């Protein structure tokens, strides 16, 4: 039996493109849980929102978190609900640049 391809959500793809514009930090969780490691890193480095944190849990798994004004969120949630985050509001000119850049690939 043929396997159907999973439909990709346009809203999530748009959120992913917007998150690509945000500064990213890669860290390793070490002995802490990934979210604890992310919180400690934010505190130690004084990172201002918005930021994307890639926390390496082990050699195979990396957790993604979004640091916003209101706290730390899972990146997948932010991709799907990017319109709820004021710091991710893209100006009209930037949105046009994004669509032009993605269509020219």
C-alpha positions in Angstrom: 0.0 0.0 0.0 1.3 3.4 -0.9 2.2 5.7 2.0 0.7 9.2 1.9 2.9 12.2 2.5 2.1 14.3 5.5 0.8 17.7 4.5 3.0 20.6 5.7 1.2 23.4 7.4 1.7 26.8 5.7 1.3 28.6 9.0 4.1 26.5 10.6 6.4 27.0 7.5 5.9 30.7 7.8 6.7 30.6 11.5 9.9 28.6 10.7 11.0 31.2 8.2 10.4 34.0 10.7 12.4 32.1 13.4 15.3 31.9 11.0 15.7 35.7 11.3 16.1 35.5 15.1 19.6 35.1 16.8 20.4 31.5 17.6 22.6 30.1 20.4 23.7 26.5 20.5 24.5 25.0 23.9 24.9 21.5 25.5 22.6 20.5 28.4 25.4 18.7 30.4 24.0 17.3 33.6 20.9 19.6 33.6 17.6 18.9 31.8 17.5 20.8 28.5 15.0 23.5 29.7 17.1 24.1 32.9 20.3 24.4 30.8 18.5 26.9 28.5 17.3 29.0 31.5 20.8 29.0 33.1 22.4 30.0 29.8 20.0 32.9 29.4 20.6 34.1 32.9 24.4 33.8 32.7 24.8 35.5 29.3 22.0 38.1 29.8 20.4 37.3 26.5 17.6 39.7 25.4 14.5 38.3 23.7 13.8 37.3 21.0 16.3 34.4 20.7 16.3 30.8 19.7 18.2 28.3 21.8 19.3 24.9 20.4 20.1 22.7 23.4 21.9 19.5 22.6 20.6 16.7 24.9 22.8 14.0 23.5 24.5 13.1 20.2 21.2 12.4 18.5 18.7 14.9 20.1 18.6 18.6 20.1 15.7 20.5 21.8 14.7 23.9 20.4 13.4 26.7 22.7 12.3 30.3 21.9 13.2 33.0 24.4 10.4 35.7 24.3 9.4 38.6 26.5 7.0 36.4 28.4 9.2 33.5 29.0 10.7 30.3 27.4 8.6 28.4 24.9 9.1 25.3 22.7 10.1 26.3 19.2 7.5 24.2 17.6 4.7 25.9 19.5 6.1 29.3 18.4 6.3 28.2 14.8 2.6 27.3 14.8 1.5 30.4 16.8 4.1 33.0 15.7 1.4 35.7 15.4 0.9 35.6 19.2 4.5 36.9 19.8 4.9 40.7 19.3 8.7 40.3 19.0 8.2 38.2 15.9 6.0 40.6 14.0 7.6 41.1 10.7 7.3 44.5 8.9 5.7 44.5 5.5 9.1 45.1 3.8 10.7 42.2 5.5 7.8 39.9 4.7 8.2 40.9 1.0 11.9 40.1 1.2 11.2 36.7 2.7 8.7 35.8 0.0 11.0 37.0 -2.7 14.0 35.1 -1.3 12.0 31.9 -0.9 10.5 32.0 -4.3 13.9 32.6 -6.0 15.3 29.4 -4.7 
